[in-house]
């Protein structure tokens, strides 16, 4: 840069960077001048380019009393591990003491298994030996959890079996790996510190662990790092960072960004802090300048306390309750009821939700958002306070989707309409030859479809929950016609009549009778 400045004294210098990397980041402006344009964390979240990050403080009981510890250790972390030990012997001993690592490993396993949105996770350790040691300890507590759930399965109630089997499958399938760069004499050095790097180095040399961790379906779900993959590495499925390494400035900013990539139904990224890393966050933002001119504007922090996520869940529940109240659905009354009364109130609620497509979709949106936020808040104990209301909304949503034909398996055996629709399907399936108003079905006597008693179906609508009944009929006819019309275009009359029924339904018809044609005559032409 100096040579360029001497050779081109009148030149203008423009840089494009995610984080200014010149030593002592403040010098970036000295070389390139003030910022021309800044695209910060808050803007990327508003543009849906990244998901918001939330912070959870889980510092173990072994408290670090040196408030300057992060700065002191970070200044020499790029040097050899032995140098860190020599220069900060007391602080390094506190960080690496066995009982502290045990507490963190046990908490990490409990937290990881309790997350609602599992996703993939990275554990950031202070040094290479600590990454290996933390891997060993997490493995120990992982096996303890596996044995605990296995014992629970043998004595559990039938209603709990599916959940326990799901936990056991996750525990058995999950793969973990240590991701560290090679170093001279690493085997001997780490052996002296009580860490065996050999199996991890062998695996790093033989497997493409980067590809595995980036693969959403791959069982490699938890990696232990100390320097690699903390910057310039994107794995959108990674949703949680467990930090046990002092960091600051661009290293801190880039590391926390490992969890903010948009992916599937991921609501947010979570930063779990075991060392008090966010003491440096404000300082880092002051250097980088999150707003035009370098100032820090309110709301520009890239990470919010997890309490903010809980507030969002609370507000989402209030919005859902308000929407249900507008449909005369009393969620508190349903929760308070028991037995058949609760079933009746629940069916009444589903019937009210299915009044038209708009109310159905709005309710499902409320329920979906609440479920996503609830999973994001887990395993915070406060989440359990929301579970009764969330669980009721989830049950209602499942019933709404079931009646709308939005699930793979729909229980319709008890429905009178189901039998009528099956009668129709029996007459339409098979090899068919057209003859004006009749369909000839191979292997069966000719059947006049005009003889189907649609008035009986209409009478069925008048009984019980009309909106549920018509939603079931609509879903079943839609599935049948989607399959049958491409095979025989002459069934379009049925399709057109069905489309008219949908149009009436979406127009807000509250009387199911209006949505069903008086007669449906199939013509061969």
N, C-alpha and C positions, 0 to 999 in steps of 0.2 A: 504494500500500500504506500509506503514511504517513497519507493522508487517511482511509482505512478504519479504521486503528488509532485515530485521533483521534475519528472519528464513532461507532465501535463499540468502546469501550474494553474491554467485557466479552466480546467475541465470541471464539470459537475458530476458528482457521484450519486448514483441511485442504487439502493439495495432492496431486495425482496427477501423477507425472512419471517419465519414463524415466531422465533424468539431471537433477540439480538445476542450474538455469541462472542463478541469482542470482549477480551478480558476486562472485568469491571464494567458490566454492561452499559453503565452510564456513558462510556466512551463512544458508543455507537453514534450518538448525536454529535459528538465532537468531530467525527470523521465525515458523516453523511449529512449533518444538519438535522433540523427538526423533522418530525414525522409528517409525511405528506398525507397518508391515509392509515387509519387503524381499524382493524376488524377484530373486535374483542370477543370474549367468551359470551357475554350477554347477547350480542348481536347474532352470533352463530346459533344460540339456542332459539332466539326469536325466529330465525330463518329455518329452523328444524334441521340445520346441518349437524348439530350435536345435541345430545340429551343433557339435561341439567345434572350437576354433580351435588351430592349431599355428603355431609361430613358427620362421622360418628366417633366420638372420643371413647376409646376403650383402653386407656392407659392403665396398666396393672398397678397393684397396690404399692409396688416398689417404686416410689416417687423419685424423679430426678430433681435434685435441689439446685443444680447449677443452671441458671436461666440462660447462660451463654453457651451451653453444651452444643447445641445445634451448630452454631457459627464456628466454634472451635474445631469440632470434628469434621465438618464439611470442608473446611479449608485444606485438610490434608487427606481427604478420602481418596483422592486420585493417586496417592502414593501407595507404597506397599503396605500391607496389613500390619506388618511388624512395626512400621513407623508410627502407625496410629496407636498401637499399644504402648510404645515407648513414650510418645509425646503426651498422651492422655490416659495414662495407666489407670487412674482412679475411675474416671468416667467410663472408660471402655469396660472395666471390670463390672460396673453396675449394669451396663447394657447387656453384657454377655453372661451374666451369672445364671447358673443352671435353673434355679427355682423360678426366676423371672421368665426364662424361655419356656419352662414347663407350663406356667400359668398362661402365657400367650398362646402356646400350641393348643392347650385344652380349650381355651376360649375361642380360638380360631376355628376349631373343628365344630364346636357347638354353634357358633355363628354361621358358618358355612352351610351346615345342614339345616339350619332354621330359616334360611332365606326363602322368600316366596318365589322370587325370580332367581333361579339358581345361577344361570349364566356361567361364564368362566371367570377365574380369579388369579391374581398375581400376588405373591408374597414378596415384599421388597426387604431384604436383610441388609445389615450394616456392612457385612464383608462376606467373602466367599465361604469361609469356614462356618459362618452363622447361617448361610443359606442351606448348607448341607445338614447342620445340626437341627435347624428348624424342620427340615424335611423329615429327619428321623423321628423327631418328637411328634409331628403331626401324624405320621404313619402309626405311631404307637397309640395315640388317642383315637385315630380312625378305626383301628382294629378293636379297641375297647367299645366304641359305639356299635360296631358291627356285631360283637358278641352280645351286647345289651339288647339290641333289637331282635337278635335271633332268639334270645331267651324270652323276650316279650311275646314273640310270635307263638310260642308253644303254649302260652297261658291266656292269650288275648281273647276278647269277645269276638264273635263273628263279624260284628259291625266294624271292628277296628282292623280286621285282617288285611284288607286291601291297602290301607294307608301304610301299615307296617311293611308289607311286601314291597311297596313302592320305595320306602326308605332303604330297605335292604338291597334292592336292585341298584339304587343310586350308589350306595356304599361299596357294593361289590364291583360295579362297573367303572367307577371313577379312577382315572389314571393320574399320576403326579410325576413331575420331573424337576430336576435342578438344572437351571440354564445359566452357565457361567463360562467365561472365556478362559482359555488355557493360560497357565503361568509356569514359569521355570520352577523346577523342583516342587511342584504342587503336591505330589503324593506324600513326600516326606514332611513337608511343611504342615500340611493339613493333618497328617497322622499324629504329629506332635501336639496338635490342638484338639485331638479327639474326633476328627472327621475323616471319613473314607471317601475320597473323590473317585475312586476307580470305577465303580459300577455306573456312576453318572457320566464320567468321561467316555466310557465305552458306548453308552447309549447315545450320547451326543454325536459320536463319530459314525454310528451306524444308522441312525434314524433321522428323518427330516422332522424334528420336533416343532419347528416353526410352522410348517404346513399343518401338522396335527392340531396345534393349539388354535390356529386360525379356523380350522374346520368346525363348524357349529355342532355337527353330529359326532365328532370324534370324542372318545372318552377322556382324552387328555384335558382335564378341566382345571387343574391347579398347578401352577409353576412357581418355583422359588428362584428369585434373581437377586443380584446385588448391583449389577451395572448394565448387563445386556438386556435388551428389549425395553429399557426404560425410556428411550428416545428413538424417534424414527421408526417405530414399529406399530403397526395398526392391526388389531384383532377385534373387530366390532362386537363379537360375542362376549368379549371380556366386560364384565359389569362391576366387578369389585376389586379394589386394591387394598391389601393389608400392608400398612407402612410401618416398618420398624427400623428406619434408617433416617438420620438427620439429613435434610436437604434444604436448599434454598435457591433463589433466583431461577435461571432458565432450567436447571435440572428439576426443580420442584414443579415448575409450570408444565414442563413436558411430561413428567411422570404422571401427574394427576390426569392429564389428557388421555392416558391409555384407556380410561373407563368411560369417556364421554362420547364414544362413537355410536351413531344410530344403528340399531339392529332389531329387527322383528318387533316383538311386543315389549321391548326394553323401555321402561319408563324413565330411568335415570341411571347414573353411575353412582357408586357408593365408595367413599374413601373411609376406611377404618384405620384410625390413628392409634398406634401403640406407643408412640414416643413423644407426642406433643409437637408434631411437625408444623402445625398451622400457626405457631408463633411467628413463623417467617412469612406467612402469606401476604400480610399487609405490606411488608417491606418489599417483597418481590413485585407486587403490583405497583408500588410507588416507582420502582425502577423502570418497569415496562410501560407505564402510562396507559391505563385502560380507557382513557377518554382523550379526546382531542386536546393537545397541549400537554399531555402527561399527567393530568390530575385524575384522582379517583372519584368517580361519581357514585352516588348511592345506587345500589343494585348492580354494580359492575363486578362484584366479587364472583369469581368462577365457582365457588363452592358455598352452599348454604348449610346451616345446621340441619340435622335430620328432623328437628322439631317442625321445620317449615313443611316437610313432606307430610307429617302427621296433620298439620293444619289443613293441607290440601285435601286429605282424606276426609277430615271432619266436614269441610265445606261441600265436598262431593256428596256426602251422605245427607246433608241438609237439603241440597238441591234435589236429590232423589226423593226425599220425603215430601218436599213441596210439590214435586210433579205428581207423585202418587195421590196426595191430598186433593189435587185438582181433578182427579178421576174418582174422588170419594173413596179412596183406599186408605184405611187406617192401619199403617204398619205396626204401630204399638199394640193395637187390639189383636192383630194376628199373632204377634209374639206372645201376648198374654194368654191367648186361648190354648186349649188342650184338646187332644183326641179328635173326634169327628167335627167339633166346632171349628177347630183350627183348619181342618181340611176344607170345610165349607167356605170359610172366609178366604182361604187361599184361592179356591176355585173362583169365587166371586171377583177377586182381584185380577186373576188372569183374564177372566171374561171382560172386565172393564178395560184392561190394557189392550185387548184385541179388538177394540171398537173399530179401528182402522189401521192402515199401514203406518200412518204418522205416529200415532200413540205407541204402537208396537216398537217402531224403530227408536223413538226417543227413550223409551224405557230401557231397551237393550243397551243403548249407548250409556245411560246412567250406570247400569249394572256392570258393564264392561269396564268403565273407568274406575269404579270403586274396587273391583277385583284387582285391577292392575296396581292401583295405589296401595291396596292392602298387602299385596305380595311384595311390593317395594319396601314397605315399612317393616315387615318381618325381618329378623326375629325380635324386634323391639317389643317388650312386654306390653306397652301401651296399645299395640295392635289388637290384643285380645279383647280390649274394651269395645272395639268396633265390630268384633266378629259376629255377635248375634244378629245385628241389623244387616251386615254384609251377607251372612249366610242365608237369611230370609230372602233378600233381593236376588241372590244367586239361584235359590230354589225356584222363585217365580220366573226368573229369566230362562231357566232350563225348561220349565213347563211351557212358556211362551214359544221357545224355539221348537220344542217337541210338537206342539200343536200346529206350528207353521211349516213343519217338514224340514227344519234346518239341521236336524241331527241324522246321523247315519242309521241309527236304529230307533224306531218310533213305536211305542206301544199303543196299538189302536184296536186290540182285540175286543175291548169292552164297548166299543162305539158302534151304535146301530148304523151310523152312516158308513163306517168302514165296510160293513157287509154289503151295503148297496153299491159302493164303489167297486168292490171286488166282483160283484155281479156284472157290472159294466165291463171290467177288465176281461172277465172270462169270455164275454161276447165279442170283444175286439181283438184279443190275442189269437195267434195261430195263423194258418194259411187261409186267406180270405178272397172270395170272389164276389164281385159286385153284381147286384140285380135290383136296381132302382131303390126301393125302400127297405130292402132286406139284405142281410149279410149271411152268406152260406159259410158255415164253419166246418172244416173237414172233420169227419168222425162224429158229427152231432147233427141233430135235427135243426132245420132253419128256425131262427129266433127273430121275431119282430121287436126291434129295440124300442118301438113306440109303446110297447106294452109295459116297459119299466115304470113302476109307480112312483113318479117324482112327487106326487101329492103326498105320498107317505113320508117322503124325505122332508117335505115342507112342514108336515105336522111334527116331525121330529125336531125341527128347528124351533118350533113354538114352545117346546118343553126344555127346561133347564137353561144352560148358558148358550145363547144363540151365537155369540161371537166366537166362542171356542169351537162350536160345531161347524160353523162356516169356514173357519180357519183350517180345521182338519180336512174338510172336504176340498177346499181350495188347494191345499198342499198335495193331497193325494191325486187329484185330477191333474194338477200341473206335472207331477212326476210321470203319470201315465201318458199324458199327451206329449211330453218332451221325448218319450221313448217311441210312441206309436206313430205320430204324424210323419216323421221322416221316412217311415216304412210304407206309408200309404197316405198320399196327399188327400184322398177323398174323405179323410177324417177331419178336414179343416172346418166343417160345419160345427163339430163339437168344439174345436179350438176357438172359433169365432164366438160361440156362445159363452165359452169360458172367459174370453177376454172381456166380454160385456159385463160378466159377473164381477170381474176384477175392477173394471171402471166404476161400477156402482159402489163397490166396496170401498175403493179409495176416495170416492166422493163423500164418504162419511155416512153411508146408509146405516142406520141403527136397527132397522128391521130386516132380519135375514131373509124374509120372504121376498123382499124386493130384489135381492141379489140372485135369486134362482129363477130361471126362465120357467114359464108355465109348461112348456113342452120342448123337448129336444128331439127333432126328427133328423135322422141321418139320411142323406141322399147320396146315391152313387155318383152323381155328376158333380 
